[in-house]
Amino acid sequence: MNQNRDFYAGLVATAFFAIVLFVLIPIYVKVPSFIPGFAPPPDMWPRVVAVIGFVMGILALVLAFPKMRDASRHQLTGFGGSLNRHKVQIARFVGLLVLFAAFVYGAPVIGFVPATVVLLGVLFIMTGNFERKFWMIALSIIFPVLLYLLFTEVTHTPFPEGMLFSDSLSDLVTV
């Protein structure tokens, strides 16, 4: 079978959200033993987002198989030729793995918002499409801030503030 980009994207999304769902949320999101009333537990919304991402990754994998079958009927290449043709994509994939590992280890140190801004900025740079620089910069900054405000102010889910900026940014975030 000839693997295509949709298959790899589904595989990366499934693996990423599986790690978030089964490893990171149980370790980093503390759930109290007693939750009063009908309040949702702190891990509810991160789990919802992770489950949706996990299901979407599996759906991308399932939808990629018919394309892979069609592509495998039309061409046959060896493993070495395929590896040589896809050097840039393999390098980006390795860079993506390193970037996500740096995000997981860097978020507790510098905080969720700065780590997510850097993550999104580098992901936009890795796309190679620089026609819409304004949107790339705006989304890299606005999306993590809005996500942080949504989870902290609406659902009262704590995010890592980071050891470096916890004293100076806590005064700016509280309204």
N, C-alpha and C positions, 0 to 999 in steps of 0.2 A: 504494500500500500504506500502511496506517495502522500506523506503528511503535508498539509498546507497551512497557511497562516491562521485560518480559523480554528483549526485543531489545536495549534500551539497556544493561541489566545485563550481558548477554552480551558486548556490544560493549566496554563499559568493562573487564570482566574479561579479555577476550582482548587488548585493547590494553595493559593494565597488565602482564600476565604476559609478553606478547611483548617489552615494553621491558625487563623484568627479565631475561628469558632471553637476549635477543640483544644487549642494550646493557650493562646494569648488571653482570651476572655476569662477562662477559669483561673488563670494565674494573676492577672492584673486587676480585674474588676471584683472588688470585695462586696459580697452580699451579706447583709446583716441577718442574724438569726430570726429577728422579729421585724416585720414590716407592718406598720399600722394601717388599718382601713383597707381601702381599695387601691392603695398606691402601688405602682408597678415596681418591681425590684430594679436595682441599678443596672443589672446586666440585661434587661429586657430589650432595650433599643439597640445596643450593640449586637445582641444575638439576632434580632430581626434583620438588621442590615447584613450581617454575615451569612445568615441562612438564605436571604434573597440573592446575594452575590454567589453563594455556593450553587444554588439552583440554576442561576443564569449561566454559570460556568459549565455545569453538566449539560444544560440545554445547548450551549455552543458546541460542546463535544459531540452530542448526538446529531446535531444538524450538520456537522463537518464531515461525518462519515459518508454520506452520498457523494459529496464533492470529491472526497478522497478516492472513492471507487472509480468515479469517472476519470479522474486524473491518472490513476494507475493503469487504466486501460489504454490510454493514449501515449504514454511514454514510459520507458524503462531506463533508469540510470543507476549506476553503481553507487555505493555508499560514499566512496571517496570523491566522486564527481559531484554528488549532492552536497557534501560537506564543503567542497571548494567553492561551489556556486553560492552558498549561503553563509559566507564568512561574516558578512556585516550583520546579518540577523543573529547569528550565534554570539557575536561580540556584544550586541545589544541585549540579548537575553542574559548573558553573564553579568553585564553591567546592571541590568534590572534586578537580578538576584542580590548583587552587592548593595544596590541602592535600598532595597527593601530591608535587608539585614541592618544597614546603617540606620534606617528609619526606626526599626524596632528597638535597637539599642540606643539611638539618639533621642527618641521622644522623652524618656524619663530624665535625660540630662538637660536638654534645652527646652523641653516642653512640647506639647502637642501642636500648637499653632505654628511656631517657627519650623518645626520638623516637617509638618505637612506642607508649608509654603515651599520649602526647599525640595521636598519630594515632588510636588506638582510642577515646580519650575523645571527640574531636571527631566521629568517625564515629557513635558512639552518640548524641551530641547531635543530629546531623543526622537521625537516624531520627525524632525527635520523640516517641518513646514513653518517657515518664518514669515509668511505673508501676513499673518494676523498677530503681530507682536503685542499690540495693545490688549487684545483679548486674552492672550496667553498670560501676560503679566497680571491683568485684572483678575482673571479666574484663579490664578495661583495665590493671590492674596485674599480676595473676597470670599471664595468658597470655604477655606478653612476657618476664617473668622466667623462666618455665618453658621457653619456646622458646630463650632465651639459654642457660640451663643445659643443655638437651638438646644443642644444637649445640656448645657449647664444651667440656662435660665428657665427653659420650658420643662424639661424632663428631670432636671436636677441630677444628672449623671456626671460624676466627677471625671475630669480629664487630667492627665499629668501636666502639672505646671512647669516642671523642670527645676533642677537644682540651681542652674545659673541665673535664671530670671525670676524666680519665685517671689523675691522681695520687691523688685522694682515694678513688675508688671501687675501684681495683685492690686495695686492702688489704681491702675488705669482701667482694669476690667470691671471692677465693681461700680455700679451705677448708683 
